[in-house]
Every structure is written in structure tokens, then in C-alpha cells.
Amino acid sequence: MPAVTIRNLSDETHRALKVRAAQHNRSTEAEMRAILEAAVRPEGRLRLGSALAEMSRKIGLTNADVETLEKGRDTRAAEPLRFE
């Protein structure tokens, strides 16, 4: 698992992190991980699969529609390009 070192952190910030960690009953390192996770992976982020499923529901796409599309699809392997 990757490790991160944070340099030049002010004493005030370090103290605030320690206090916040104590309030949440975890170590300072665990608190920093939680803060970073919340910052880069917010709960309301767009999830592609969920977004596509929602779009399908809105337009009324059914399993029968998907099966029809699959039947009409060319399943043969593509011919590679020739550069001759």
C-alpha cells in the first residue's frame, strides 16, 4: 500500500489534527486518511453504471429492448487493419 509523507505541516495544524482524531476516537494517521478519502472520493460522486441505469429507466429501456439490440449486433471478429 502506498505511503505519503507530509512535510512542513504547521504545529497548529498538527495539533488540530490530533484533537480532531481524539474526538473521532482514532489515531492521527487514521484521521488524516479519513479526511483525504472524504476529499477525493465524495459520497455524491457520479458512478457511471448507476448513471447509465438511471438514464435507461428514464427513457423506458427494457430488457427486451436490450436483447433486440444484441440480436442485431455483428458478433464476428473484426478484421485487422492492413498497412500494405
Steps between C-alpha positions, in 0.01 A plus 500: 500500500639845414627728774490880502721739694376851571778748560489851647169449680454781750491418870149649521372274222661194656345581838159554337530162326583330829200662670269407213632141504435477875145628449441219248675239718770418246870557445632812330603289202152346472348848523721625215396198289133576568545866405679410176240234410216747554677763290582288196213248509191700594181306564308684228745416221366382167504125456485412134303177533239663723473798265449275196238290681313816601508631142364166375214513751415857400466415131318175576764258369407142586688170503310405183640813331853408599451143375376634165806724471728205582338286227567765238864544599772357276684244715767409246856584593626821345751472218834654593617802303752429225775750435637372171 
